[in-house]
Amino acid sequence: MVNKVTLIGNLGRDPEIRQLENGSSVGKFSVATNESYQDKNGEWQTNTEWHEVVVWRRLAERAGRDLAKGKLVYVEGKITHRKWQDKEGRDRNTTEIVAQTFRLLERRESSGSNYNNNFPSASDEIPSGPTNSPAPQPIKNEAPPAAADDDLPF
């Protein structure tokens, strides 16, 4: 069985980090994901879903240090459902993503780059130098052997 969630979206608020009595850190933040579609009139519509994310221990400390409202983030974790009572004693249900990892997808302001996506660039390539291995051979584009008509299943 698999319980895995992957989100890429923008933080709706700064992470709220607190310390529990046992010394563990826990953090919460919201992530907005968008889906665009064309309605029956041909107009583009955007549907925004909000996801509550919970991070624990070192991941919570890192979230408090690195994440901020509006930043683009990749979150991977599992979906959980919790029941609790509010201050008035009413039963409440919450669905949350318990993050196992996250990655900021924007470069930090101090990098000096105006490009805000964390995609590889030419500067990320490993410099090529002399090697002892032979040069790679080009792949030949050969067509597969033609099938006889009687081999077709229909």
Rosetta blueprint (number, residue, H / E / L):
1 M L
2 V L
3 N L
4 K L
5 V E
6 T E
7 L E
8 I E
9 G E
10 N E
11 L E
12 G L
13 R L
14 D L
15 P L
16 E E
17 I E
18 R E
19 Q E
20 L L
21 E L
22 N L
23 G L
24 S L
25 S E
26 V E
27 G E
28 K E
29 F E
30 S E
31 V E
32 A E
33 T E
34 N E
35 E E
36 S E
37 Y E
38 Q E
39 D L
40 K L
41 N L
42 G L
43 E L
44 W E
45 Q E
46 T E
47 N E
48 T E
49 E E
50 W E
51 H E
52 E E
53 V E
54 V E
55 V E
56 W E
57 R H
58 R H
59 L H
60 A H
61 E H
62 R H
63 A H
64 G H
65 R H
66 D H
67 L L
68 A L
69 K L
70 G L
71 K L
72 L E
73 V E
74 Y E
75 V E
76 E E
77 G E
78 K E
79 I E
80 T E
81 H E
82 R E
83 K E
84 W E
85 Q E
86 D L
87 K L
88 E L
89 G L
90 R L
91 D E
92 R E
93 N E
94 T E
95 T E
96 E E
97 I E
98 V E
99 A E
100 Q E
101 T E
102 F E
103 R E
104 L E
105 L L
106 E L
107 R L
108 R L
109 E H
110 S H
111 S H
112 G L
113 S L
114 N L
115 Y L
116 N L
117 N L
118 N L
119 F L
120 P L
121 S L
122 A H
123 S H
124 D H
125 E L
126 I L
127 P L
128 S L
129 G L
130 P L
131 T L
132 N L
133 S L
134 P L
135 A L
136 P L
137 Q L
138 P L
139 I L
140 K L
141 N L
142 E L
143 A L
144 P L
145 P L
146 A L
147 A L
148 A L
149 D H
150 D H
151 D H
152 L L
153 P L
154 F L
